[in-house]
Amino acid sequence: MRCNQVNGILLNEVPKEHCTLDQPERRKIHNPLYLRLLQWLLYAIAILAFTWPVYRAFLNIEITDNEAWNAYFADAAMGKMPLYPSTAQLITNNYPPLSFYIVGLAGRLVGDPVLAGRLLSLISVIAIATAIALSVRRLGGTQAAAVISAAFYIAMMSRFFRSYVGLNEPQLLSHAIMAFGFLAFLGARSRDRGYVMPVLVMALAGFVKHNIIAMPLTAFAWLGINRRREALKCLCVAAVVIVTGIAICYVSFGRDFFVNILAPRHYSLKKAIRSYKDLQWVSVGLVACVCNGCARWHDRSVRLCTGLIAIALAAFFLERTGAGVWTNAQFDLVIAVAIGLGLAYTQVPLWPLARRCPPAVAQAILLIVVCARLLVPKELEPIRMLVDRRFKTEIAIREQAMADSVERVRKTPGDVLCPMLICYRAGKPFAVDKFNAKQRMSAGGFRDAIAARVAAGTLTIVKTDPRARWTKPFRLNPVPPAELKKWDVWVGDWTLSGTAKDTPTGPEYKVNWHLHEHWIVNGFFVQVDQIWKGNGQELNNIEILSYDPVKKIHTVSGFSGDGWSWALTATFDKTTTTEEGVATGPDGAVVTSRIDWQFSSDGKALSGTRQSEQNGVRWTAFTVKGTKSR
């Protein structure tokens, strides 16, 4: 036995096939308190973030159009309509059939295929996280690394891909099956036998959703390089299973199966290139995996995981060329990076740069960076649930909007076109699949078919409440910026007196100035109603005090009864307020000015001086002081 201490880990010999230098074994000896706290911080982020999709799953609010689309076809699998419609209809089913039977049967158990699909999605996330953790262990990661990789996956999905977590959509279900198939492949790799069964499981996943390619490609690539005879055997088995499955689909659904599965879709290389920005979500984990791959390239397990990440990254860009393919194209990569992060956490003490510091410190730094990325920038809905009462009100309003919209659509005779879940809840037949119909029309399949049905009176477009769709959370009452509170010192009734001078050569006179300042329009502005008495006249003026969140400046916009207007910028420094800007007269005259206001410590008394300049001549325009009555 050979030993090396990496964060208190005993290192033992491993089978030659998978032997790596200083590969950590299973027995944990010591974990510093600060490292355990960081681990629990990651676990807390994952648990907290995951609670929102769980809670949302039971809300009667549409998450995306996919939910009702899948619900309609789950009902179809239970016999309510053809699972693969004819080309004469404005609906298309371009998914494999297996998920619809699974969701349809689960829907019969819970009474609602939408809820059943959401629950299956949540279970799938936990299943994938479990498969990731077990895969990390299979590849030589520690137990702590396995749990960290699982928590990272749950947190990543719940924070940055939450529209798919708890969504009635088979993507994550298929990933769960595929992830366990890949786990079985890793087990077969360790035993060096039994490669056929994992391939069968991964082929099964393809009949749930057929766009998951990184894990099976990685498995076949490894077999092709290291076990060519097994690769040929598995390839033959996979081909037989896929051809048999397709043949069963043809017998069951006829030619329409191929017409639907191969429905036209627009592809754009430019769209794929622009999608590199979406890699920001996995950037920290991806960088850690790349660093580990460079530092530990001699490790066979690290090379396998790096290959998985590279294939998943290529698959991401390939799939993003397709119209309508967005965040789900990245799920293979998220899984691969989560596995890679587990290996990176295990082996980061062995990186050349990390050898200078204690092993636990290197692991702690990695966890700090990972947790920091997970905490910014998106808001955590569970926190909003706890601290923001308006969020609960928003949810109630959305659910009521769904109920009202469903009732409106239910009362509309005939086929309707509206958000799909509203249509489904209203008991309307699936008449139009807007996305796929648009793709078919752009490919020349049929033109203006939707408009033709509307013109013929066989299809009614119903406008519904957009709040019934959980697209982007909205604020019921926008909150004024905190910077606006600096104007609070002015709010009240002020009585000021002093001397004033309108022009450099004009007479000086006594002035009495009354100001009534109050918040308006939900606290976003302060209105100042002024009465200026002096020099034999009485002027009524009005000012609006505000804050520009883009320029990050406080502004004053004023208008006088003699035709003058002014625009000032205000700055605050403890008990001092300074206003600077330009006033314009009705004849086009321009005067620049600066007003320095000084408040008493209790904010009840005020003195101010205005210095003005016109045509290069400066003078003191007024000097006043006074008190606030309320």
PyMOL commands that set and color helices and strands:
alter all, ss='L'
color gray80, all
select helices_A, chain A and resi 16-18+33-56+66-77+98-110+113-138+143-160+171-191+196-206+214-226+228-253+255-261+269-295+300-319+327-350+352-356+359-375+381-387+389-410+420-425+434-442+449-456+466-468+482-490+521-523
alter helices_A, ss='H'
color red, helices_A
select strands_A, chain A and resi 415-417+459-461+492-500+509-520+525-534+537-548+553-559+565-573+576-584+590-599+605-614+617-628
alter strands_A, ss='S'
color yellow, strands_A
deselect
rebuild
show_as cartoon
